[in-house]
Amino acid sequence: MSVSAPDTDFALAAERCEPSDSPIIRAAARGLAPLIQVVGLYVFFHGHYSPGGGFQGGVLLAASFILLRLGFGLQQTQCVMPSHLTIPLSAVGGLIFLGTGFVALFCGGNFLDYSFLPVPGLKTAYIHNYAILFIEVGVTITVMATLVAIFDHLLDG
Amino acid sequence: MKLHQFLVLLAFAAVLTMAAFELPARGDAGSPANRASLERLVAGAHYISHAGRDAATPNMVTVILADYRSFDTLGETLVVFAGGIACLFILRRLKS
């Protein structure tokens, strides 16, 4: 079965994601991407103390990878974030969150009741603190990987 | 058929608008959702008074989002994941 119109569209889109001709765009992507990643990690880790958290941090990390894709093309940035790893990473993030819930469930609490997580030597409040950080890691990975996956599939089909 | 759908939409819009006008003012401490009475704490007052101690976290919003209401956040995460899967199936290059 041959569907001509979408195929040509995808081919055009894939051609469009060649490395950029402009050295300014390449230099900007090279310089800005690490900065955006640092800000993304800051927003993620500072979710405990200020506005921020997993969703926002994940979007910023995805923005840095997409900026690299725009500057250097899809092929050259595979080493930074491989296209075939995006959907599995997204699932891993969801599983981190779900797994935390199920560990609490199997240790005698309700689903996602962090008080029952088996962490020795920590006060209950601090178990909650680190469990929030842990599930936010899952949220961040899912959001970041999903956005990059959508971008890659828009380009590559 | 079109007029019928439009009237149903209009009726829903009217109901939602009426409900929105009945909402308490933002940050109203006396609203039922925030009012703490002697015999029991309702959700808003409970969060405000317990969030800092329960999770050792200064940001109340994070505690509500990821601790008290973590099941909701789990759902949001899985919605994002499902959106990615849906895009994969829609945008994937058709094998010719």
gemmi code that builds the backbone of each chain (N, CA, C; Angstrom):
import gemmi

chains = {
    "A": [
        ("MET", (0.859, -1.195, 0.000), (0.000, 0.000, 0.000), (0.891, 1.240, 0.000)),
        ("SER", (0.675, 2.090, -0.963), (1.507, 3.288, -1.031), (0.653, 4.521, -0.802)),
        ("VAL", (1.024, 5.271, 0.201), (0.337, 6.542, 0.453), (1.332, 7.635, 0.090)),
        ("SER", (1.103, 8.290, -1.035), (2.153, 9.140, -1.581), (2.268, 10.455, -0.823)),
        ("ALA", (1.146, 11.100, -0.572), (1.221, 12.466, -0.043), (1.910, 12.547, 1.321)),
        ("PRO", (1.492, 11.722, 2.314), (2.179, 11.823, 3.599), (3.640, 11.442, 3.500)),
        ("ASP", (3.986, 10.459, 2.617), (5.376, 10.048, 2.501), (6.258, 11.198, 2.047)),
        ("THR", (5.788, 11.915, 1.029), (6.594, 13.045, 0.570), (6.690, 14.099, 1.656)),
        ("ASP", (5.587, 14.271, 2.410), (5.637, 15.245, 3.498), (6.717, 14.872, 4.503)),
        ("PHE", (6.735, 13.585, 4.879), (7.731, 13.150, 5.854), (9.128, 13.312, 5.284)),
        ("ALA", (9.292, 12.982, 3.977), (10.623, 13.106, 3.382), (11.080, 14.554, 3.418)),
        ("LEU", (10.160, 15.466, 3.091), (10.502, 16.887, 3.151), (10.900, 17.284, 4.561)),
        ("ALA", (10.116, 16.797, 5.529), (10.403, 17.170, 6.910), (11.750, 16.630, 7.341)),
        ("ALA", (12.083, 15.390, 6.909), (13.370, 14.819, 7.292), (14.513, 15.583, 6.647)),
        ("GLU", (14.274, 16.035, 5.394), (15.311, 16.835, 4.749), (15.526, 18.148, 5.494)),
        ("ARG", (14.421, 18.667, 6.053), (14.536, 19.946, 6.741), (15.387, 19.837, 7.986)),
        ("CYS", (15.542, 18.632, 8.557), (16.325, 18.529, 9.788), (17.760, 18.145, 9.496)),
        ("GLU", (18.323, 18.745, 8.463), (19.769, 18.669, 8.242), (20.448, 19.620, 9.234)),
        ("PRO", (21.763, 19.468, 9.442), (22.464, 20.479, 10.248), (22.283, 21.864, 9.640)),
        ("SER", (22.095, 22.832, 10.502), (21.807, 24.179, 10.010), (23.001, 24.764, 9.260)),
        ("ASP", (22.714, 25.515, 8.197), (23.791, 26.141, 7.424), (24.426, 27.295, 8.183)),
        ("SER", (23.644, 27.925, 9.040), (24.108, 29.143, 9.676), (25.017, 28.830, 10.864)),
        ("PRO", (26.238, 29.324, 10.855), (27.117, 29.094, 12.013), (26.592, 29.759, 13.279)),
        ("ILE", (25.804, 30.834, 13.088), (25.257, 31.519, 14.275), (24.281, 30.597, 14.994)),
        ("ILE", (23.404, 29.928, 14.216), (22.430, 29.034, 14.839), (23.144, 27.865, 15.504)),
        ("ARG", (24.182, 27.336, 14.815), (24.905, 26.210, 15.416), (25.595, 26.633, 16.711)),
        ("ALA", (26.227, 27.816, 16.689), (26.915, 28.279, 17.900), (25.913, 28.549, 19.016)),
        ("ALA", (24.752, 29.124, 18.637), (23.743, 29.422, 19.667), (23.218, 28.135, 20.276)),
        ("ALA", (22.955, 27.124, 19.411), (22.449, 25.862, 19.946), (23.490, 25.214, 20.843)),
        ("ARG", (24.762, 25.257, 20.384), (25.822, 24.644, 21.178), (25.968, 25.329, 22.524)),
        ("GLY", (25.833, 26.662, 22.549), (26.020, 27.372, 23.793), (24.806, 27.352, 24.694)),
        ("LEU", (23.615, 27.412, 24.075), (22.407, 27.557, 24.891), (21.918, 26.229, 25.459)),
        ("ALA", (22.142, 25.129, 24.724), (21.560, 23.858, 25.158), (22.024, 23.438, 26.557)),
        ("PRO", (23.336, 23.500, 26.859), (23.730, 23.134, 28.230), (23.142, 24.059, 29.283)),
        ("LEU", (23.034, 25.360, 28.922), (22.456, 26.326, 29.858), (20.997, 25.965, 30.157)),
        ("ILE", (20.255, 25.624, 29.075), (18.852, 25.261, 29.278), (18.754, 23.988, 30.107)),
        ("GLN", (19.688, 23.061, 29.886), (19.657, 21.833, 30.684), (19.901, 22.127, 32.159)),
        ("VAL", (20.851, 23.024, 32.428), (21.124, 23.355, 33.831), (19.900, 24.016, 34.460)),
        ("VAL", (19.279, 24.951, 33.697), (18.080, 25.606, 34.238), (16.975, 24.582, 34.453)),
        ("GLY", (16.852, 23.616, 33.520), (15.841, 22.569, 33.677), (16.073, 21.749, 34.925)),
        ("LEU", (17.339, 21.360, 35.157), (17.633, 20.583, 36.370), (17.380, 21.420, 37.619)),
        ("TYR", (17.717, 22.738, 37.541), (17.463, 23.619, 38.679), (15.961, 23.685, 38.978)),
        ("VAL", (15.163, 23.880, 37.906), (13.708, 23.976, 38.110), (13.182, 22.682, 38.700)),
        ("PHE", (13.715, 21.565, 38.214), (13.252, 20.270, 38.717), (13.625, 20.086, 40.185)),
        ("PHE", (14.909, 20.304, 40.531), (15.330, 20.052, 41.913), (14.799, 21.103, 42.868)),
        ("HIS", (14.507, 22.300, 42.337), (14.005, 23.349, 43.215), (12.498, 23.306, 43.368)),
        ("GLY", (11.859, 22.275, 42.801), (10.415, 22.159, 42.966), (9.984, 22.046, 44.408)),
        ("HIS", (10.917, 21.641, 45.293), (10.572, 21.542, 46.701), (10.499, 22.909, 47.369)),
        ("TYR", (11.162, 23.908, 46.771), (11.292, 25.186, 47.472), (10.664, 26.356, 46.747)),
        ("SER", (10.370, 26.199, 45.479), (9.852, 27.309, 44.692), (8.995, 26.716, 43.584)),
        ("PRO", (8.286, 27.572, 42.833), (7.531, 27.027, 41.704), (8.452, 26.237, 40.785)),
        ("GLY", (7.984, 25.094, 40.361), (8.805, 24.222, 39.534), (8.370, 22.797, 39.737)),
        ("GLY", (9.198, 21.881, 39.307), (8.867, 20.485, 39.496), (9.075, 19.688, 38.234)),
        ("GLY", (8.526, 18.499, 38.241), (8.813, 17.549, 37.184), (8.374, 17.983, 35.813)),
        ("PHE", (7.154, 18.487, 35.704), (6.635, 18.828, 34.375), (7.446, 19.972, 33.751)),
        ("GLN", (7.667, 21.007, 34.515), (8.390, 22.157, 33.980), (9.833, 21.797, 33.658)),
        ("GLY", (10.491, 21.088, 34.580), (11.872, 20.691, 34.342), (11.987, 19.779, 33.132)),
        ("GLY", (11.034, 18.863, 32.973), (11.063, 17.961, 31.826), (10.907, 18.707, 30.519)),
        ("VAL", (10.026, 19.711, 30.511), (9.827, 20.492, 29.289), (11.104, 21.248, 28.939)),
        ("LEU", (11.792, 21.792, 29.965), (13.027, 22.523, 29.677), (14.106, 21.589, 29.131)),
        ("LEU", (14.230, 20.393, 29.718), (15.225, 19.449, 29.208), (14.898, 19.062, 27.773)),
        ("ALA", (13.591, 18.816, 27.494), (13.204, 18.480, 26.124), (13.519, 19.632, 25.176)),
        ("ALA", (13.321, 20.873, 25.640), (13.605, 22.028, 24.788), (15.080, 22.073, 24.427)),
        ("SER", (15.961, 21.717, 25.378), (17.390, 21.739, 25.057), (17.718, 20.692, 24.000)),
        ("PHE", (17.133, 19.491, 24.109), (17.431, 18.461, 23.110), (16.865, 18.849, 21.746)),
        ("ILE", (15.680, 19.472, 21.738), (15.083, 19.862, 20.455), (15.891, 20.992, 19.823)),
        ("LEU", (16.435, 21.885, 20.677), (17.303, 22.942, 20.136), (18.542, 22.345, 19.482)),
        ("LEU", (19.121, 21.327, 20.133), (20.281, 20.658, 19.521), (19.883, 20.002, 18.207)),
        ("ARG", (18.699, 19.367, 18.167), (18.216, 18.745, 16.929), (18.078, 19.795, 15.826)),
        ("LEU", (17.566, 20.981, 16.180), (17.374, 22.017, 15.169), (18.703, 22.547, 14.668)),
        ("GLY", (19.698, 22.636, 15.547), (20.966, 23.194, 15.135), (21.839, 22.204, 14.391)),
        ("PHE", (21.844, 20.940, 14.825), (22.812, 19.985, 14.286), (22.176, 18.843, 13.521)),
        ("GLY", (20.853, 18.864, 13.358), (20.231, 17.812, 12.572), (19.947, 16.566, 13.386)),
        ("LEU", (19.080, 15.729, 12.838), (18.631, 14.543, 13.577), (19.754, 13.521, 13.724)),
        ("GLN", (20.572, 13.365, 12.670), (21.569, 12.286, 12.696), (22.684, 12.580, 13.694)),
        ("GLN", (23.165, 13.834, 13.699), (24.332, 14.137, 14.525), (24.015, 14.186, 16.011)),
        ("THR", (22.726, 14.336, 16.364), (22.399, 14.443, 17.785), (21.868, 13.127, 18.335)),
        ("GLN", (22.017, 12.037, 17.554), (21.567, 10.752, 18.081), (22.364, 10.344, 19.316)),
        ("CYS", (23.635, 10.783, 19.406), (24.448, 10.404, 20.557), (23.988, 11.122, 21.819)),
        ("VAL", (23.307, 12.271, 21.662), (22.834, 12.996, 22.838), (21.550, 12.368, 23.357)),
        ("MET", (20.622, 12.140, 22.454), (19.349, 11.518, 22.851), (18.893, 10.629, 21.692)),
        ("PRO", (19.189, 9.323, 21.747), (18.836, 8.450, 20.624), (17.328, 8.381, 20.410)),
        ("SER", (16.914, 8.429, 19.150), (15.483, 8.441, 18.853), (14.792, 7.164, 19.310)),
        ("HIS", (15.516, 6.039, 19.207), (14.846, 4.775, 19.570), (14.693, 4.615, 21.069)),
        ("LEU", (15.340, 5.475, 21.860), (15.255, 5.351, 23.320), (14.152, 6.214, 23.919)),
        ("THR", (13.526, 7.094, 23.102), (12.639, 8.078, 23.710), (11.384, 7.435, 24.292)),
        ("ILE", (10.707, 6.607, 23.489), (9.475, 6.002, 24.003), (9.760, 5.034, 25.163)),
        ("PRO", (10.824, 4.184, 25.068), (11.145, 3.373, 26.254), (11.449, 4.207, 27.495)),
        ("LEU", (12.183, 5.324, 27.332), (12.465, 6.186, 28.490), (11.173, 6.733, 29.080)),
        ("SER", (10.268, 7.113, 28.178), (8.983, 7.634, 28.636), (8.260, 6.598, 29.491)),
        ("ALA", (8.299, 5.339, 29.027), (7.654, 4.278, 29.802), (8.366, 4.065, 31.128)),
        ("VAL", (9.718, 4.187, 31.119), (10.471, 4.008, 32.364), (10.039, 5.044, 33.398)),
        ("GLY", (9.852, 6.293, 32.949), (9.406, 7.331, 33.874), (8.078, 6.991, 34.519)),
        ("GLY", (7.126, 6.554, 33.677), (5.828, 6.152, 34.234), (5.966, 4.990, 35.202)),
        ("LEU", (6.877, 4.042, 34.869), (7.042, 2.872, 35.733), (7.679, 3.243, 37.066)),
        ("ILE", (8.585, 4.261, 37.065), (9.165, 4.722, 38.337), (8.050, 5.190, 39.269)),
        ("PHE", (7.142, 5.993, 38.702), (6.018, 6.518, 39.496), (5.115, 5.371, 39.967)),
        ("LEU", (4.702, 4.526, 39.007), (3.822, 3.407, 39.353), (4.496, 2.479, 40.356)),
        ("GLY", (5.820, 2.223, 40.139), (6.533, 1.309, 41.021), (6.574, 1.810, 42.445)),
        ("THR", (6.779, 3.144, 42.615), (6.754, 3.714, 43.966), (5.418, 3.427, 44.643)),
        ("GLY", (4.345, 3.637, 43.859), (3.021, 3.360, 44.406), (2.861, 1.916, 44.806)),
        ("PHE", (3.361, 0.999, 43.965), (3.151, -0.422, 44.253), (4.036, -0.895, 45.398)),
        ("VAL", (5.256, -0.307, 45.524), (6.099, -0.671, 46.671), (5.386, -0.297, 47.969)),
        ("ALA", (4.806, 0.927, 47.991), (4.059, 1.334, 49.186), (2.885, 0.400, 49.426)),
        ("LEU", (2.240, -0.032, 48.333), (1.076, -0.920, 48.454), (1.491, -2.255, 49.053)),
        ("PHE", (2.628, -2.817, 48.558), (3.035, -4.142, 49.017), (3.652, -4.101, 50.400)),
        ("CYS", (4.073, -2.901, 50.864), (4.624, -2.807, 52.207), (3.558, -2.458, 53.236)),
        ("GLY", (2.311, -2.570, 52.874), (1.259, -2.485, 53.861), (0.468, -1.203, 53.860)),
        ("GLY", (0.830, -0.226, 53.029), (0.085, 1.023, 53.027), (-0.910, 1.083, 51.900)),
        ("ASN", (-1.462, 2.255, 51.697), (-2.298, 2.479, 50.532), (-1.402, 2.708, 49.320)),
        ("PHE", (-2.025, 2.683, 48.145), (-1.291, 2.974, 46.921), (-0.729, 4.383, 47.003)),
        ("LEU", (0.587, 4.539, 46.798), (1.290, 5.828, 46.826), (1.312, 6.464, 48.215)),
        ("ASP", (1.143, 5.658, 49.269), (1.284, 6.196, 50.620), (2.747, 6.083, 51.021)),
        ("TYR", (3.483, 7.229, 50.908), (4.934, 7.177, 51.051), (5.383, 6.793, 52.450)),
        ("SER", (4.504, 6.915, 53.443), (4.916, 6.593, 54.808), (5.350, 5.140, 54.934)),
        ("PHE", (4.872, 4.274, 54.028), (5.155, 2.848, 54.163), (6.323, 2.394, 53.295)),
        ("LEU", (6.984, 3.338, 52.621), (8.130, 2.938, 51.800), (9.239, 2.421, 52.715)),
        ("PRO", (9.853, 1.293, 52.343), (10.861, 0.689, 53.237), (12.216, 1.371, 53.124)),
        ("VAL", (12.353, 2.557, 53.719), (13.636, 3.255, 53.749), (14.091, 3.289, 55.193)),
        ("PRO", (15.170, 2.570, 55.539), (15.591, 2.547, 56.947), (16.314, 3.820, 57.326)),
        ("GLY", (16.175, 4.215, 58.577), (16.968, 5.307, 59.123), (16.537, 6.696, 58.714)),
        ("LEU", (15.292, 6.846, 58.274), (14.815, 8.176, 57.908), (13.492, 8.419, 58.625)),
        ("LYS", (13.328, 9.695, 59.050), (12.039, 10.037, 59.652), (10.963, 10.061, 58.572)),
        ("THR", (9.716, 9.835, 58.971), (8.633, 9.700, 57.997), (8.542, 10.920, 57.099)),
        ("ALA", (8.706, 12.119, 57.683), (8.596, 13.331, 56.872), (9.657, 13.344, 55.780)),
        ("TYR", (10.860, 12.846, 56.111), (11.925, 12.874, 55.109), (11.745, 11.781, 54.070)),
        ("ILE", (11.105, 10.668, 54.470), (10.744, 9.669, 53.449), (9.792, 10.303, 52.438)),
        ("HIS", (8.812, 11.078, 52.937), (7.902, 11.787, 52.025), (8.692, 12.720, 51.116)),
        ("ASN", (9.637, 13.455, 51.729), (10.428, 14.424, 50.980), (11.144, 13.745, 49.813)),
        ("TYR", (11.865, 12.648, 50.115), (12.641, 12.002, 49.052), (11.732, 11.239, 48.093)),
        ("ALA", (10.598, 10.745, 48.577), (9.683, 10.055, 47.665), (9.098, 11.024, 46.653)),
        ("ILE", (8.794, 12.264, 47.108), (8.320, 13.281, 46.170), (9.371, 13.538, 45.113)),
        ("LEU", (10.640, 13.672, 45.551), (11.729, 13.888, 44.583), (11.808, 12.717, 43.602)),
        ("PHE", (11.655, 11.496, 44.129), (11.800, 10.304, 43.295), (10.703, 10.223, 42.239)),
        ("ILE", (9.458, 10.461, 42.644), (8.408, 10.389, 41.630), (8.524, 11.548, 40.646)),
        ("GLU", (9.069, 12.697, 41.104), (9.275, 13.801, 40.165), (10.335, 13.430, 39.135)),
        ("VAL", (11.318, 12.595, 39.533), (12.270, 12.090, 38.546), (11.510, 11.345, 37.448)),
        ("GLY", (10.571, 10.492, 37.850), (9.785, 9.763, 36.856), (9.008, 10.698, 35.954)),
        ("VAL", (8.361, 11.720, 36.559), (7.586, 12.674, 35.767), (8.492, 13.390, 34.771)),
        ("THR", (9.681, 13.822, 35.261), (10.609, 14.544, 34.386), (11.017, 13.688, 33.200)),
        ("ILE", (11.392, 12.430, 33.471), (11.841, 11.556, 32.381), (10.715, 11.360, 31.374)),
        ("THR", (9.500, 11.144, 31.872), (8.385, 10.909, 30.955), (8.128, 12.121, 30.082)),
        ("VAL", (8.041, 13.313, 30.693), (7.728, 14.519, 29.918), (8.820, 14.803, 28.899)),
        ("MET", (10.092, 14.727, 29.353), (11.200, 15.003, 28.451), (11.200, 14.030, 27.280)),
        ("ALA", (11.135, 12.730, 27.575), (11.251, 11.735, 26.510), (10.057, 11.797, 25.567)),
        ("THR", (8.861, 12.080, 26.104), (7.682, 12.129, 25.243), (7.765, 13.295, 24.270)),
        ("LEU", (8.200, 14.456, 24.775), (8.282, 15.613, 23.870), (9.320, 15.388, 22.781)),
        ("VAL", (10.471, 14.816, 23.160), (11.490, 14.540, 22.143), (10.969, 13.496, 21.158)),
        ("ALA", (10.231, 12.512, 21.661), (9.697, 11.471, 20.774), (8.713, 12.062, 19.775)),
        ("ILE", (7.849, 12.972, 20.244), (6.885, 13.594, 19.331), (7.618, 14.388, 18.267)),
        ("PHE", (8.667, 15.131, 18.683), (9.450, 15.905, 17.710), (10.096, 14.980, 16.685)),
        ("ASP", (10.701, 13.879, 17.162), (11.377, 12.958, 16.244), (10.397, 12.332, 15.268)),
        ("HIS", (9.219, 11.968, 15.769), (8.258, 11.330, 14.870), (7.668, 12.326, 13.893)),
        ("LEU", (7.551, 13.583, 14.311), (7.107, 14.597, 13.357), (8.120, 14.740, 12.224)),
        ("LEU", (9.415, 14.627, 12.568), (10.439, 14.762, 11.547), (10.535, 13.523, 10.675)),
        ("ASP", (10.585, 12.386, 11.344), (11.063, 11.184, 10.685), (9.946, 10.228, 10.301)),
        ("GLY", (8.783, 10.379, 10.875), (7.704, 9.456, 10.574), (7.894, 8.134, 11.282)),
    ],
    "B": [
        ("MET", (-30.036, 18.824, 13.353), (-28.988, 18.148, 14.138), (-27.967, 19.156, 14.624)),
        ("LYS", (-27.473, 19.997, 13.719), (-26.499, 21.015, 14.108), (-27.083, 21.973, 15.156)),
        ("LEU", (-28.332, 22.409, 14.901), (-28.982, 23.344, 15.836), (-29.160, 22.677, 17.187)),
        ("HIS", (-29.519, 21.371, 17.153), (-29.713, 20.610, 18.382), (-28.423, 20.586, 19.203)),
        ("GLN", (-27.310, 20.257, 18.542), (-26.026, 20.221, 19.246), (-25.673, 21.593, 19.810)),
        ("PHE", (-25.923, 22.628, 19.002), (-25.592, 23.975, 19.437), (-26.386, 24.357, 20.673)),
        ("LEU", (-27.687, 23.957, 20.721), (-28.503, 24.286, 21.885), (-28.003, 23.553, 23.124)),
        ("VAL", (-27.607, 22.269, 22.939), (-27.074, 21.523, 24.086), (-25.813, 22.200, 24.610)),
        ("LEU", (-24.927, 22.598, 23.684), (-23.705, 23.295, 24.087), (-24.018, 24.578, 24.837)),
        ("LEU", (-25.005, 25.318, 24.318), (-25.378, 26.586, 24.941), (-25.903, 26.347, 26.350)),
        ("ALA", (-26.713, 25.275, 26.513), (-27.240, 24.970, 27.841), (-26.113, 24.643, 28.805)),
        ("PHE", (-25.126, 23.837, 28.342), (-23.990, 23.519, 29.206), (-23.213, 24.771, 29.566)),
        ("ALA", (-23.011, 25.643, 28.581), (-22.283, 26.884, 28.842), (-23.017, 27.711, 29.885)),
        ("ALA", (-24.353, 27.763, 29.791), (-25.122, 28.530, 30.774), (-24.956, 27.941, 32.167)),
        ("VAL", (-25.029, 26.593, 32.274), (-24.875, 25.942, 33.576), (-23.494, 26.236, 34.159)),
        ("LEU", (-22.444, 26.100, 33.322), (-21.081, 26.333, 33.813), (-20.882, 27.784, 34.222)),
        ("THR", (-21.445, 28.709, 33.444), (-21.289, 30.120, 33.794), (-21.974, 30.421, 35.117)),
        ("MET", (-23.192, 29.876, 35.308), (-23.889, 30.094, 36.575), (-23.092, 29.531, 37.730)),
        ("ALA", (-22.509, 28.303, 37.531), (-21.702, 27.701, 38.592), (-20.473, 28.543, 38.879)),
        ("ALA", (-19.873, 29.122, 37.834), (-18.665, 29.925, 38.042), (-18.980, 31.175, 38.845)),
        ("PHE", (-20.161, 31.748, 38.646), (-20.490, 32.950, 39.418), (-20.752, 32.629, 40.880)),
        ("GLU", (-21.120, 31.373, 41.175), (-21.387, 30.991, 42.560), (-20.121, 30.612, 43.317)),
        ("LEU", (-18.966, 30.529, 42.633), (-17.742, 30.110, 43.316), (-17.338, 31.143, 44.344)),
        ("PRO", (-16.722, 30.708, 45.452), (-16.226, 31.684, 46.426), (-15.048, 32.453, 45.863)),
        ("ALA", (-14.792, 33.616, 46.449), (-13.690, 34.444, 45.966), (-12.364, 33.729, 46.186)),
        ("ARG", (-11.378, 34.074, 45.362), (-10.080, 33.418, 45.453), (-9.405, 33.750, 46.764)),
        ("GLY", (-8.933, 32.708, 47.462), (-8.257, 32.922, 48.724), (-9.185, 33.235, 49.883)),
        ("ASP", (-10.490, 33.000, 49.689), (-11.453, 33.280, 50.744), (-11.282, 32.260, 51.869)),
        ("ALA", (-10.818, 32.724, 53.033), (-10.563, 31.791, 54.129), (-11.856, 31.260, 54.725)),
        ("GLY", (-12.971, 31.951, 54.498), (-14.228, 31.504, 55.068), (-15.014, 30.582, 54.166)),
        ("SER", (-14.494, 30.288, 52.986), (-15.233, 29.421, 52.074), (-15.248, 27.993, 52.618)),
        ("PRO", (-16.274, 27.211, 52.249), (-16.379, 25.855, 52.811), (-15.147, 25.002, 52.579)),
        ("ALA", (-14.428, 25.224, 51.461), (-13.264, 24.388, 51.196), (-12.112, 24.707, 52.136)),
        ("ASN", (-12.065, 25.903, 52.707), (-10.940, 26.292, 53.550), (-11.311, 26.413, 55.024)),
        ("ARG", (-12.593, 26.348, 55.347), (-13.007, 26.657, 56.717), (-12.629, 25.506, 57.644)),
        ("ALA", (-11.879, 25.798, 58.664), (-11.549, 24.806, 59.662), (-12.477, 24.998, 60.846)),
        ("SER", (-13.253, 23.969, 61.168), (-14.098, 24.053, 62.338), (-13.440, 23.260, 63.471)),
        ("LEU", (-13.987, 23.373, 64.642), (-13.349, 22.748, 65.792), (-13.368, 21.228, 65.686)),
        ("GLU", (-14.478, 20.692, 65.146), (-14.583, 19.230, 65.182), (-13.820, 18.546, 64.070)),
        ("ARG", (-13.658, 19.236, 62.923), (-12.898, 18.555, 61.860), (-12.232, 19.585, 60.961)),
        ("LEU", (-11.108, 19.169, 60.373), (-10.410, 19.997, 59.412), (-10.861, 19.575, 58.022)),
        ("VAL", (-11.241, 20.534, 57.193), (-11.522, 20.211, 55.806), (-10.208, 20.237, 55.039)),
        ("ALA", (-10.277, 19.812, 53.762), (-9.053, 19.529, 53.022), (-8.107, 20.731, 52.964)),
        ("GLY", (-8.633, 21.908, 52.589), (-7.748, 23.055, 52.415), (-7.023, 23.418, 53.699)),
        ("ALA", (-7.772, 23.484, 54.799), (-7.150, 23.846, 56.068), (-6.184, 22.770, 56.529)),
        ("HIS", (-6.535, 21.499, 56.249), (-5.639, 20.404, 56.624), (-4.305, 20.520, 55.890)),
        ("TYR", (-4.374, 20.792, 54.576), (-3.131, 20.910, 53.806), (-2.287, 22.055, 54.330)),
        ("ILE", (-2.942, 23.205, 54.571), (-2.172, 24.372, 54.980), (-1.477, 24.121, 56.316)),
        ("SER", (-2.152, 23.435, 57.225), (-1.563, 23.276, 58.548), (-0.648, 22.065, 58.642)),
        ("HIS", (-0.758, 21.087, 57.720), (0.023, 19.867, 57.865), (1.125, 19.697, 56.823)),
        ("ALA", (1.038, 20.447, 55.698), (1.937, 20.142, 54.571), (3.399, 20.246, 54.963)),
        ("GLY", (3.773, 21.296, 55.685), (5.166, 21.485, 56.040), (5.694, 20.379, 56.922)),
        ("ARG", (4.893, 19.940, 57.890), (5.369, 18.911, 58.804), (5.321, 17.521, 58.168)),
        ("ASP", (4.302, 17.252, 57.363), (4.136, 15.898, 56.838), (5.266, 15.514, 55.903)),
        ("ALA", (5.739, 16.462, 55.085), (6.693, 16.091, 54.051), (8.008, 16.838, 54.165)),
        ("ALA", (8.202, 17.622, 55.211), (9.459, 18.374, 55.389), (9.810, 19.183, 54.155)),
        ("THR", (8.808, 19.747, 53.506), (9.006, 20.467, 52.254), (8.349, 21.827, 52.365)),
        ("PRO", (9.082, 22.904, 52.100), (8.495, 24.233, 52.266), (7.404, 24.562, 51.245)),
        ("ASN", (7.496, 23.977, 50.054), (6.553, 24.340, 48.996), (5.283, 23.508, 49.128)),
        ("MET", (4.212, 24.164, 49.590), (2.956, 23.462, 49.845), (2.376, 22.882, 48.569)),
        ("VAL", (2.545, 23.616, 47.463), (1.961, 23.157, 46.205), (2.567, 21.815, 45.794)),
        ("THR", (3.881, 21.693, 45.946), (4.531, 20.429, 45.597), (4.022, 19.303, 46.470)),
        ("VAL", (3.851, 19.573, 47.760), (3.383, 18.515, 48.657), (1.983, 18.066, 48.253)),
        ("ILE", (1.101, 19.028, 47.955), (-0.255, 18.644, 47.562), (-0.216, 17.877, 46.251)),
        ("LEU", (0.578, 18.385, 45.306), (0.608, 17.805, 43.967), (1.199, 16.403, 43.981)),
        ("ALA", (2.298, 16.216, 44.692), (3.034, 14.968, 44.573), (2.855, 14.044, 45.766)),
        ("ASP", (2.187, 14.516, 46.816), (2.021, 13.638, 47.967), (0.538, 13.376, 48.248)),
        ("TYR", (-0.175, 14.428, 48.663), (-1.599, 14.214, 48.963), (-2.374, 13.823, 47.722)),
        ("ARG", (-2.048, 14.433, 46.618), (-2.797, 14.187, 45.380), (-1.914, 13.478, 44.351)),
        ("SER", (-1.064, 12.569, 44.810), (-0.113, 11.965, 43.881), (-0.812, 11.069, 42.856)),
        ("PHE", (-1.969, 10.518, 43.219), (-2.663, 9.665, 42.243), (-3.077, 10.482, 41.022)),
        ("ASP", (-3.459, 11.729, 41.269), (-3.808, 12.632, 40.173), (-2.591, 12.910, 39.298)),
        ("THR", (-1.427, 13.146, 39.946), (-0.204, 13.404, 39.185), (0.209, 12.167, 38.402)),
        ("LEU", (0.007, 10.987, 38.999), (0.291, 9.748, 38.264), (-0.547, 9.694, 36.994)),
        ("GLY", (-1.838, 10.055, 37.137), (-2.702, 10.069, 35.959), (-2.198, 11.047, 34.907)),
        ("GLU", (-1.755, 12.227, 35.345), (-1.239, 13.222, 34.390), (-0.024, 12.677, 33.650)),
        ("THR", (0.881, 12.035, 34.420), (2.079, 11.477, 33.787), (1.698, 10.430, 32.747)),
        ("LEU", (0.743, 9.561, 33.111), (0.361, 8.517, 32.167), (-0.372, 9.105, 30.962)),
        ("VAL", (-1.067, 10.249, 31.149), (-1.691, 10.919, 30.008), (-0.623, 11.429, 29.047)),
        ("VAL", (0.455, 12.020, 29.610), (1.557, 12.480, 28.754), (2.138, 11.301, 27.981)),
        ("PHE", (2.352, 10.184, 28.688), (2.892, 8.988, 28.046), (1.936, 8.493, 26.952)),
        ("ALA", (0.639, 8.466, 27.251), (-0.340, 8.006, 26.260), (-0.358, 8.931, 25.050)),
        ("GLY", (-0.173, 10.243, 25.295), (-0.096, 11.180, 24.174), (1.088, 10.878, 23.285)),
        ("GLY", (2.239, 10.543, 23.893), (3.412, 10.182, 23.107), (3.163, 8.933, 22.276)),
        ("ILE", (2.527, 7.936, 22.897), (2.227, 6.689, 22.177), (1.281, 6.976, 21.010)),
        ("ALA", (0.277, 7.832, 21.257), (-0.687, 8.149, 20.199), (0.017, 8.843, 19.041)),
        ("CYS", (0.931, 9.785, 19.348), (1.683, 10.452, 18.282), (2.528, 9.455, 17.515)),
        ("LEU", (3.121, 8.496, 18.231), (3.927, 7.474, 17.560), (3.078, 6.733, 16.531)),
        ("PHE", (1.859, 6.352, 16.921), (1.044, 5.557, 16.000), (0.499, 6.399, 14.856)),
        ("ILE", (0.232, 7.684, 15.114), (-0.329, 8.515, 14.055), (0.751, 8.938, 13.078)),
        ("LEU", (1.948, 9.304, 13.600), (2.971, 9.907, 12.754), (3.948, 8.902, 12.177)),
        ("ARG", (3.903, 7.649, 12.638), (4.878, 6.671, 12.179), (4.783, 6.504, 10.668)),
        ("ARG", (5.923, 6.421, 10.023), (5.945, 6.263, 8.568), (5.303, 4.931, 8.201)),
        ("LEU", (4.364, 4.987, 7.258), (3.671, 3.764, 6.852), (4.609, 2.896, 6.032)),
        ("LYS", (4.667, 1.604, 6.393), (5.482, 0.674, 5.612), (4.842, 0.488, 4.239)),
        ("SER", (5.559, 0.855, 3.183), (4.964, 0.748, 1.846), (5.466, -0.516, 1.144)),
    ],
}
model = gemmi.Model(1)
for chain_id, residues in chains.items():
    chain = gemmi.Chain(chain_id)
    for i, (resn, *xyz) in enumerate(residues, 1):
        res = gemmi.Residue()
        res.name, res.seqid = resn, gemmi.SeqId(i, " ")
        for name, pos in zip(("N", "CA", "C"), xyz):
            atom = gemmi.Atom()
            atom.name, atom.element = name, gemmi.Element(name[0])
            atom.pos, atom.b_iso = gemmi.Position(*pos), 0.0
            res.add_atom(atom)
        chain.add_residue(res)
    model.add_chain(chain)
structure = gemmi.Structure()
structure.add_model(model)
structure.setup_entities()
